Amino acid sequence: MVSKDHTAPTAPTGLAVTVNQSQDLDFTWNPSVGAVSYDVYRAERADGPFSKVAETSSTSTGGRILYEDMTSQRGYTYWYRVTAVDAAANQSAPSTAVPGMRPSVNPAGRPQGLTATNDRHDGIALDWADNSEPDVREYRTDHFANTGTGFGLLATVPKGTSEYLDTAVNPGSGDYYYVTALNSSGTESGPSTVVEGFHPS
């Protein structure tokens, strides 16, 4: 009589998460000896309760086990852990839990209230209202680049900075400007109203 295997694989190690080009989550971890598949669990809190969301045996190009989460709600942090399962259906202890969030892909709102005023001898001062969305990452300031291609990027400023001083504009000339906002996933808003600034000689 052949005895049944009751020895579970070792718990998976090295669980890590990255955001892929589709703005979904790629989880990878080291293979467990004897495992034929892995169960993926997800929870809203680090201490659970965890629910099984997938089973996988896929491997990445680096030989690590791979799971892509495309189902969690965007903009919310969840906690993930995995277990290894062998051919006899023995299940390992869970891996260490790690957090992951699928970024929001909804664009931020158009920046409002853009103004362009002469700042004495320094250039043209741009100012606009801070966006109210909590996941705004940065702002892009674009100007009419006079290169035959229309508007081009002038500067990028971080969240919390809703102003920019254009010191490159020549005295006695002016330029046209608009601003966009980027959220945490890199999705860009529509442009603000275009304004004209003039820098006297």
N, C-alpha and C positions, 0 to 999 in steps of 0.2 A: 504494500500500500504506500503510495506516494503522499507525503505530508504536504499540506497546503502552506504556501509561503505567507508568513505573517509579518515579514520584515518590511517596514516602510522605507522609501527612499529618504535621503537626507533633505532637509529644507532647502529650497532655492536660496542662493546668495547673490549679492550684487544687483539687486533690483534698482533700476534707474529709469528716468522718464525724460523725454524731450518732446518739444512741439515740432511737428513735421510741416512740410510745405502746404498741406491742406488744412493747417491749423487744427489738426487732431493730435492725439497723444500716442507716441510710440514708447512702449515699455519693453525693456530688454533685461535679461538676467542670465546668470551662468547655468548651464545644464546640470541636472542632478544625476548622479550615477544610478542606472537602472530605471530611470523614469521613461515612460512612453508618451505621457501627455502631462499637461499642467492645467490646473483650474485657477482662474482669475477671479478675485473677489474685490468688491467695491463697497465703501461706506461713506456716509456723510460726516463722520467723526473719526478721529484717530483710534478711539477705543471701541468703534463699532456701533451697532451690529453690522457685520459684513454679509453681503449677499453675493452668491456666485453669478457672474455676468458672462463668462465665456470659458471655453476649453480650447487649448491650442497646443500644437506640437511644431509650429513653424519656427524656423531659425533665420536669423539675420545673416548678412554677408560676413559678419565677424564671427559666426559660429555661436552667438548667443541666442537664447530663445526670444522670440518677438511676439508682441501682442499690440494691436492698434485699437485704441478706444475711440470710437466714432459716435457713441450713444449717450455719454454723460451730458448734462445740461451745460451749455457754454456760460462762462463767466462765474462759475461756482467751483470751489475747491472740494475735491473728493480725495479719499484715502484708498490706496490699493495694496493688496498683498496677493501672493500666489502660493500654491502648494503643488508638489510633484506627486504624480500617480504612476505606479508601476503596472506591469502586465497582469498582476493578480489583484488589481484594484486597491492596493494598499496606498494610503494617502499620507504624505509627509506632514510634519508640522508646518505652519505658515512661515513665509519669509517675513522680514522686517517690513512694516507698512511704510509707504511713501506717499506724499501728497502730489496731486496733479490737477491742473485746470485747463480745459479747452478754452482758448481765448475767444472773446466775443468777436464776431466778424461783422457786426453792424457798425457802419461808419459813425464817427462823432458828428455832432451838428456843425453846421457852417459857423465859423467865428463871426461874431456880431460887433458892430460899433467901431469898425476900423477907421482911423483917422491918420492923416499924414501932414505934419506941420514942420516948418523950418525951425531948426534948433540952433539958432545963432550962426556961428561959423563952422559948426561941426557936421552938418548934413541935414537929412530929413528924418524926423522922429516918427516912427510908426507906433500906434497904440491901439489895442482892441480889448474887448471884454473877455475874461477867462471863461472857458466852457464849463458847464455845470457837470458834465459826465465825469464820474470818478476814474474811469480808465483811460482818459486822455494821456498820451505819452509825450507828445511834443507838437510843436507848430512848425509849419513850413511857410516861409515868406517868399513870395515870387514877385518878380518885377519884369517890366517890359525890357527885354535884354538887348534890343537894337542889334540883333545878329541876323535878322531876316527870318527868324523862326518864331517871333512873338515872345511870349512870356517864358522866363527861365528861373530856376531856383536861385534866390539871393542868399538865404540863410535858413538854418534850422535852430530853433530855440526850445529849451526843455519845458516840461510842464511847470506851471507856476510862474512862467515868464511870459507876459502878454505884451511885450514891447520890443522894439528893435530900432537901433539907430543906423541908418544907411550913411556911412561916411565916404562911400565910394562915388557918390553922385557929384558931378562937377559943379562948381559955383556958376550961377547964371543959367542953369539948366534944371530940368525936372524929370520925373519918371512916374510911371503908373505901377500900382501895387495891389496885390490881394494876398490873403492868408488862408491856409487850410489847417485842419487839425487831424492828427493821427492818433488812433487808439492803441491799446496794448498789443493788438494783433497786427499792427501796421496798416490797417485799413484807413484810407484817407477820406476826409469829408469833401463835400463840395466846396467851391471857393466862396470867400466872403465877397461883399461888394467891392468892386474895383474903385480905388481912389487915386487921385493925382496929387503929387507933391512937387513943390518947386523950391530950389535952393538958390536964393539971390546971390549975386556977386558980392 
